[in-house]
Amino acid sequence: MQEPRMETETKEPFKVSILTPYLSETLEDFLQGSNPKEFIEQVILYDYNPDNLSNIPKLLTRNKRAVLLDSPVYFPGSKRTLFDTVDADLVIAGSTRAGEKEVRILKDVGLIVARFSIFYGKPSEYTGSIPEEAGYSLDLPKDAAIVEKMLKDDYFLNSITEGDEGKIKDSIRTLNRKLRQPILITPYLSKNLMER
């Protein structure tokens, strides 16, 4: 009989699909599509920070697990589509009208989707929806450094891979002790995991 795998032995790559330009667009990309006034507005009103995860195709956890970052919609030159995210272990999406529409489509395939938005902790001012109504299981502070810490945490990644709600909640509680702002768990997480 084979022994169960230890948490630190998980070496299969963890795949993250990023569906928000606030994490995946470079400063050059952002400037290309806007005039200086629009860019300043993005920085001041919507917290765009060019120090994000753009141009980072892979992260490594402390235990050397590869975390593959992909943005089928936003990474330059990508030929992938929204439906290529079905292969992901975790999706990180924005909270615009279009973003919520994508999340509503993806929730039907059982993916765990985290919201990355200025509306963190409250309803979307675009749609009035609270995160769980749109299908977000997690609500993240709009801070790329927090997202990176989350994606480098072996316990969190393993709990998502296993799909064990108790472990996911415990891993987030543990992770939150090290963060400036906590990752919030929405009631949709339970429903999402039951439907898998």
RODO-2510 file (C-alpha; in nm, 4 decimals, decimal comma):
residues 196
     n   res          X          Y          Z
     1     m     0,0000     0,0000     0,0000
     2     q     0,1333     0,3396    -0,0999
     3     e     0,1882     0,5960     0,1753
     4     p    -0,0107     0,9201     0,1490
     5     r     0,1802     1,2117     0,0003
     6     m     0,3087     1,4642     0,2467
     7     e     0,2034     1,8255     0,2032
     8     t     0,5566     1,9380     0,1200
     9     e     0,6010     1,6705    -0,1478
    10     t     0,3426     1,8111    -0,3908
    11     k     0,5458     1,8995    -0,6982
    12     e     0,2826     1,9119    -0,9724
    13     p     0,2673     2,2654    -1,1135
    14     f    -0,0157     2,4807    -0,9811
    15     k    -0,1877     2,6678    -1,2641
    16     v    -0,3289     3,0169    -1,2165
    17     s    -0,5324     3,1970    -1,4790
    18     i    -0,5297     3,5765    -1,4401
    19     l    -0,8301     3,7591    -1,5847
    20     t    -0,7568     4,1146    -1,4769
    21     p    -0,5232     4,3651    -1,6420
    22     y    -0,4426     4,5068    -1,2972
    23     l    -0,2279     4,1984    -1,2340
    24     s    -0,1208     4,1102    -1,5861
    25     e    -0,0606     4,4296    -1,7865
    26     t     0,2757     4,6017    -1,7971
    27     l     0,3081     4,9782    -1,7681
    28     e     0,3795     4,9939    -2,1431
    29     d     0,0620     4,7975    -2,2228
    30     f    -0,1447     5,0184    -1,9960
    31     l    -0,0064     5,3383    -2,1486
    32     q    -0,0532     5,2089    -2,5010
    33     g    -0,4290     5,1919    -2,4660
    34     s    -0,4830     5,5212    -2,2826
    35     n    -0,3910     5,8859    -2,2786
    36     p    -0,1958     6,0349    -1,9822
    37     k    -0,5159     6,1576    -1,8132
    38     e    -0,6757     5,8110    -1,8305
    39     f    -0,3568     5,6542    -1,6974
    40     i    -0,3460     5,8900    -1,3979
    41     e    -0,7127     5,8097    -1,3346
    42     q    -0,6317     5,4351    -1,3374
    43     v    -0,3584     5,4903    -1,0797
    44     i    -0,5527     5,7268    -0,8520
    45     l    -0,9070     5,5908    -0,8744
    46     y    -0,8540     5,2232    -0,9536
    47     d    -0,5195     5,1466    -0,7862
    48     y    -0,3303     5,0381    -1,0966
    49     n     0,0251     4,9527    -0,9890
    50     p     0,2777     4,8572    -1,2589
    51     d     0,4615     4,6502    -0,9980
    52     n     0,2289     4,3568    -1,0598
    53     l     0,2617     4,0012    -1,1947
    54     s     0,3028     4,1018    -1,5597
    55     n     0,5874     3,9291    -1,7395
    56     i     0,6152     3,6705    -1,4612
    57     p     0,5252     3,3366    -1,6186
    58     k     0,6269     3,1301    -1,3141
    59     l     0,6704     3,1594    -0,9372
    60     l     0,8326     2,9062    -0,7047
    61     t     0,7126     2,8197    -0,3567
    62     r     0,9468     2,7559    -0,0648
    63     n     0,9120     2,3832    -0,1379
    64     k     1,0002     2,4423    -0,5059
    65     r     0,6530     2,3890    -0,6428
    66     a     0,6094     2,5724    -0,9730
    67     v     0,3179     2,8140    -0,9953
    68     l     0,2407     2,8827    -1,3609
    69     l     0,0767     3,2180    -1,4332
    70     d    -0,1235     3,2622    -1,7500
    71     s    -0,3566     3,5304    -1,8748
    72     p    -0,5446     3,4049    -2,1787
    73     v    -0,7135     3,7416    -2,2177
    74     y    -0,4445     3,9923    -2,1291
    75     f    -0,0880     3,8669    -2,1701
    76     p     0,0540     4,0117    -2,4934
    77     g     0,0653     3,7663    -2,7806
    78     s    -0,1588     3,5146    -2,6057
    79     k    -0,3629     3,2995    -2,8410
    80     r    -0,5661     3,1493    -2,5573
    81     t    -0,9290     3,2202    -2,4760
    82     l    -1,1410     3,2454    -2,1628
    83     f    -1,2272     2,8775    -2,1887
    84     d    -0,8618     2,7770    -2,1657
    85     t    -0,8890     2,8719    -1,7984
    86     v    -1,0793     2,5463    -1,7374
    87     d    -0,7375     2,3831    -1,7011
    88     a    -0,6467     2,6189    -1,4130
    89     d    -0,6371     2,5327    -1,0425
    90     l    -0,7305     2,8903    -0,9498
    91     v    -0,8618     3,1918    -1,1393
    92     i    -0,8053     3,5523    -1,0334
    93     a    -1,0499     3,7958    -1,1925
    94     g    -1,1556     4,1567    -1,1706
    95     s    -1,4974     4,2894    -1,0762
    96     t    -1,6001     4,4926    -1,3804
    97     r    -1,9250     4,4086    -1,5569
    98     a    -1,7295     4,2092    -1,8165
    99     g    -1,5208     4,0423    -1,5433
   100     e    -1,8299     3,9318    -1,3532
   101     k    -1,9815     3,7975    -1,6741
   102     e    -1,6694     3,5824    -1,7233
   103     v    -1,6866     3,4607    -1,3635
   104     r    -2,0526     3,3625    -1,3998
   105     i    -1,9532     3,1499    -1,7017
   106     l    -1,6580     2,9927    -1,5203
   107     k    -1,8435     2,9117    -1,1999
   108     d    -2,0482     2,6543    -1,3890
   109     v    -1,7327     2,4461    -1,4424
   110     g    -1,6418     2,4371    -1,0724
   111     l    -1,3345     2,6622    -1,0763
   112     i    -1,2351     2,8525    -0,7643
   113     v    -1,2295     3,2193    -0,8596
   114     a    -1,0735     3,4924    -0,6468
   115     r    -1,1831     3,8544    -0,6908
   116     f    -0,9064     4,1178    -0,7274
   117     s    -1,0828     4,4501    -0,7028
   118     i    -1,1001     4,7957    -0,5471
   119     f    -1,4369     4,6784    -0,4173
   120     y    -1,2616     4,4350    -0,1804
   121     g    -1,4924     4,3565     0,1121
   122     k    -1,7996     4,5193    -0,0407
   123     p    -2,0352     4,4945    -0,3400
   124     s    -1,9235     4,5904    -0,6883
   125     e    -2,0151     4,9504    -0,7595
   126     y    -2,0602     4,8516    -1,1252
   127     t    -2,3178     4,5770    -1,0739
   128     g    -2,4215     4,5951    -0,7083
   129     s    -2,3330     4,2246    -0,6715
   130     i    -2,1573     4,0961    -0,3637
   131     p    -1,8698     3,8579    -0,4506
   132     e    -2,0564     3,5329    -0,3820
   133     e    -2,3495     3,6356    -0,6041
   134     a    -2,1160     3,6617    -0,9019
   135     g    -1,9367     3,3339    -0,8205
   136     y    -1,6204     3,4484    -0,6441
   137     s    -1,5034     3,2122    -0,3686
   138     l    -1,2305     3,4441    -0,2389
   139     d    -1,2019     3,8218    -0,2154
   140     l    -0,8470     3,9587    -0,2371
   141     p    -0,7135     4,3001    -0,1415
   142     k    -0,6058     4,4887    -0,4533
   143     d    -0,2385     4,4384    -0,3770
   144     a    -0,0150     4,2330    -0,6074
   145     a     0,2294     4,1634    -0,3215
   146     i    -0,0479     3,9906    -0,1233
   147     v    -0,1453     3,7838    -0,4277
   148     e     0,2167     3,6811    -0,4774
   149     k     0,2485     3,5740    -0,1109
   150     m    -0,0706     3,3705    -0,1467
   151     l     0,0569     3,2016    -0,4634
   152     k     0,3881     3,1110    -0,2994
   153     d     0,2237     2,9490     0,0036
   154     d     0,2486     2,5692    -0,0238
   155     y    -0,0233     2,4988     0,2317
   156     f    -0,2703     2,7240     0,0478
   157     l    -0,1888     2,5754    -0,2934
   158     n    -0,2154     2,2185    -0,1656
   159     s    -0,5500     2,2899     0,0006
   160     i    -0,6880     2,4297    -0,3265
   161     t    -0,5547     2,1310    -0,5212
   162     e    -0,7186     1,8901    -0,2752
   163     g    -1,0459     2,0860    -0,2758
   164     d    -1,0844     2,0341     0,0992
   165     e    -1,2890     2,3222     0,2413
   166     g    -1,1564     2,2837     0,5962
   167     k    -0,7956     2,2908     0,4764
   168     i    -0,8619     2,5862     0,2443
   169     k    -1,0119     2,7873     0,5302
   170     d    -0,7296     2,6885     0,7652
   171     s    -0,4613     2,7724     0,5074
   172     i    -0,6157     3,1170     0,4565
   173     r    -0,6396     3,1795     0,8325
   174     t    -0,2709     3,0858     0,8601
   175     l    -0,1747     3,2999     0,5625
   176     n    -0,3770     3,5990     0,6865
   177     r    -0,1585     3,6213     0,9972
   178     k     0,1264     3,7334     0,7685
   179     l    -0,0718     3,9793     0,5530
   180     r    -0,1494     4,3525     0,5868
   181     q    -0,5071     4,2873     0,4761
   182     p    -0,6767     3,9494     0,5013
   183     i    -0,7953     3,7292     0,2179
   184     l    -1,1720     3,6978     0,2600
   185     i    -1,3611     3,3723     0,2057
   186     t    -1,7100     3,4084     0,0604
   187     p    -2,0033     3,1720     0,1226
   188     y    -1,9754     3,0666    -0,2425
   189     l    -1,6637     2,8589    -0,1620
   190     s    -1,8754     2,5928     0,0125
   191     k    -2,1268     2,5787    -0,2694
   192     n    -1,8529     2,5663    -0,5310
   193     l    -1,6729     2,2754    -0,3635
   194     m    -1,9992     2,0806    -0,3173
   195     e    -2,0747     2,1123    -0,6893
   196     r    -1,7400     1,9710    -0,8026
***
